[in-house]
Amino acid sequence: MTKSDMTLARKAMIDSQLRTSGVNEEFVLSRMNAVAREDFVPEGAKDIAYMDRSIPLGEGQYLSSPLVHGMLLAEARPRAEERALVVENGNSYLAELVRPLVDAVDTISAEEAATGKPGRKKYALVLVDGAIEDLPESLVKRVEEGGRIISGMISNGVTRLASGKKVGGALVLQPLAELGIPVLQQFAKPKEWSF
């Protein structure tokens, strides 16, 4: 596809995927129009970068569908004074979407976030680019009091967009909407033994 074809595909994504699904926040549409999804996928997937599905990146990683990123960003409502942390799923697309909307953006891999690698900084906003089954305490500790996490979550095998706010040192994700979100296996609950 040519560059102008990609521009048309990006406009079609906004008009036929985001707007028709209720994602109409101007800041979301503006950012998703400005960031070229084709720059975040393998060469062989560039022609399908704007389709309404997740794109495999290899090694169990995915670029989520445009609707997932649009709804995640709309729910997050990033603010200019905030420091944000993005837990990545093999690409930097979400970090690039949020970068001009906040004061600073740091990124870590899903492996780093799930294994609890120490981090001294606290964040007003944590965005997880995928669905998690278990929210580790190490990630909750990175959220400042009053801060929030926006993520996918898995419940009974169904992925949903979820949001949580840290209050009194505790944070619980609340499901918002069923949505096909790539699963981050690094955040699977430990298997329990039962008879």
Secondary structure by P-SEA (a helix, b strand, c coil): ccaaaaaaaaaaaaaccccccccccaaaaaaaaaccccccccccccccccccbbbbcccccccccaaaaaaaaaaacccccbbbbbbccccaaaaaaacccccbbbbbcaaaaaacccccccccbbbbccccccccaaaaaacccccccbbbbbcccbbbbbbbbbcccbbbbbbcccccccccccccccccccc
